[in-house]
Amino acid sequence: MSKQKQYAVVRGVKPGVYDAWFGAKGAEVQIKGFAGALYKSFPSRAEAEAWFAEMSGRPSPGQQSMALAFDPQQIIEKNGTQRAKPAAKKEHREHLSGASSEKNIIFSDGGCSKNPGPGGYGVVMMLGGKRKELSGGFARTTNNRMELTACIVGLEALEGPCSITVCSDSQYVVNGIMKGWAKRWKSNNWMRNRDEAAENSDLWSRLLDLCEKHDVRFEWVRGHSGHPENERCDELAVEMTHRANLPPDHGYGKK
């Protein structure tokens, strides 16, 4: 029997450390629908409380009764040196539009049952107080194409220009944008070097166009590490790979 996980919620309805995910007293209700929620699972309560204290700058509030909102512009860096600060709550919007001042996040994942093979993608959007899931798949494609497609589908679902963070466990995608690889390939007529063409240029082109339309930051998250929204994206993607009558990926195999 696996050991019960502990969940630390730094940003949510009621920040704290929880010993269950589901239920009225679980961590899920603290982050569901909360734009910019920040939380993580741990194998022990001590680790959860230590991370909570490090990220929030205060001890675990076991009896805290007052919910806090955080400034969405104060993004926590991977090394944990920059911490969120309390700020006044802002009114949530009802639709997925760029007008909200809350921190907007897209979680994305994609993969194939074989590579290449039937593939799927999953997206969880946390935007303006709204949570939305998207998924889809293709009869024959690749892991990288599904990772790219997940990001594209999420960004294309935005109704207007938006400042947003895309969290992906694909270093191929994150480095392709954040390190400027895709822009360089495009400027070289989609060639990685003199002899080698850049793969998936159709998807990279769409993604670059979306990055021009929106203020997008890509962040890498470790896959299968217990992050609930990343795990949910993986579930959606895997589910799609097993669907019957998936459509063809017309871009697969094209340079």
Summary of the structure (lengths in Angstrom):
residues: 255
radius of gyration: 19.1
end to end distance: 48.4
largest distance: 62.8
contacts: 831
relative contact order: 0.14
helix: 28%
strand: 25%
